[in-house]
Amino acid sequence: MKRYVTALLFGALSLSSQMAHADIIDDAIGNIQRAIGDTYSSDSSRDDESRRRDEQYRNYDNRYRQLEDRRRQLDERQRQLDQERRQLDDEERRLEEDDDR
């Protein structure tokens, strides 16, 4: 009877240790899968950050070009106004010269 109890106890311990090993292996596999998933998701989040930075740069670049275009338009308009002012000044001078004669 003692042998039967010992064999039963040994068998129970053997099965429980195999189950414990299986749990450890399952946990290890789960950890590996999570690590792989985290790696891929962090790569995709880096890609997302990179895309966002690229988009922000494009937006900045577009706004800067618009400002430069607007500045050129204003400069051209100022040149035209300066030219018109000179023409008016010239006409005024001629008028005064004609009046003085």
C-alpha positions as CSV (number, residue, x, y, z in Angstrom):
1,M,0.0,0.0,0.0
2,K,2.9,2.3,0.8
3,R,4.2,1.7,-2.7
4,Y,0.9,2.6,-4.2
5,V,0.6,5.8,-2.2
6,T,4.2,6.7,-3.1
7,A,3.6,6.0,-6.8
8,L,0.4,8.0,-6.7
9,L,2.1,10.9,-5.0
10,F,5.0,10.7,-7.5
11,G,2.7,10.6,-10.4
12,A,0.7,13.5,-9.1
13,L,3.8,15.6,-8.5
14,S,5.1,14.6,-12.0
15,L,1.8,15.7,-13.6
16,S,1.7,18.9,-11.7
17,S,5.3,19.7,-12.5
18,Q,4.6,19.0,-16.2
19,M,1.6,21.3,-16.0
20,A,3.7,24.0,-14.3
21,H,6.3,23.6,-17.1
22,A,3.5,24.0,-19.6
23,D,2.3,27.1,-17.9
24,I,5.8,28.5,-17.9
25,I,6.2,27.7,-21.5
26,D,2.8,29.3,-22.3
27,D,3.8,32.4,-20.4
28,A,7.1,32.6,-22.2
29,I,5.4,32.2,-25.6
30,G,2.9,34.9,-24.6
31,N,5.7,37.2,-23.5
32,I,7.5,36.7,-26.8
33,Q,4.4,37.3,-28.8
34,R,3.7,40.5,-26.9
35,A,7.3,41.7,-27.4
36,I,7.0,41.1,-31.1
37,G,3.7,42.8,-31.2
38,D,5.1,45.8,-29.3
39,T,8.0,46.0,-31.6
40,Y,5.8,46.1,-34.7
41,S,3.4,48.6,-33.1
42,S,6.3,50.9,-32.0
43,D,7.6,50.8,-35.6
44,S,4.2,51.7,-36.9
45,S,3.9,54.5,-34.2
46,R,7.3,55.7,-35.4
47,D,6.0,55.6,-38.9
48,D,3.0,57.6,-37.8
49,E,5.2,60.1,-36.0
50,S,7.4,60.4,-39.1
51,R,4.3,60.9,-41.3
52,R,3.0,63.6,-38.9
53,R,6.4,65.4,-38.9
54,D,6.5,65.2,-42.7
55,E,2.9,66.5,-42.9
56,Q,3.8,69.4,-40.5
57,Y,6.9,70.2,-42.5
58,R,4.8,70.3,-45.7
59,N,2.2,72.5,-44.1
60,Y,5.0,74.8,-42.8
61,D,6.6,74.9,-46.2
62,N,3.3,75.6,-48.0
63,R,2.5,78.5,-45.5
64,Y,6.0,79.9,-46.0
65,R,5.7,79.8,-49.8
66,Q,2.3,81.5,-49.5
67,L,3.8,84.2,-47.3
68,E,6.7,84.7,-49.8
69,D,4.3,84.9,-52.7
70,R,2.2,87.5,-50.8
71,R,5.4,89.5,-49.9
72,R,6.4,89.5,-53.6
73,Q,2.9,90.7,-54.6
74,L,3.1,93.5,-52.0
75,D,6.6,94.5,-53.2
76,E,5.3,94.6,-56.8
77,R,2.3,96.7,-55.8
78,Q,4.6,99.0,-53.8
79,R,6.8,99.5,-56.9
80,Q,3.7,100.3,-59.0
81,L,2.5,102.8,-56.4
82,D,6.0,104.4,-56.2
83,Q,6.0,104.7,-60.0
84,E,2.6,106.3,-60.0
85,R,3.7,108.7,-57.2
86,R,6.8,109.7,-59.3
87,Q,4.5,110.3,-62.3
88,L,2.2,112.4,-60.2
89,D,5.1,114.4,-58.8
90,D,6.4,114.9,-62.4
91,E,3.0,116.1,-63.6
92,E,2.7,118.4,-60.6
93,R,6.1,119.9,-61.3
94,R,5.2,120.4,-65.0
95,L,2.0,122.0,-64.0
96,E,3.8,124.4,-61.7
97,E,6.4,125.1,-64.3
98,D,3.7,125.9,-66.8
99,D,1.9,128.1,-64.3
100,D,5.1,130.0,-63.6
101,R,5.5,130.9,-67.3
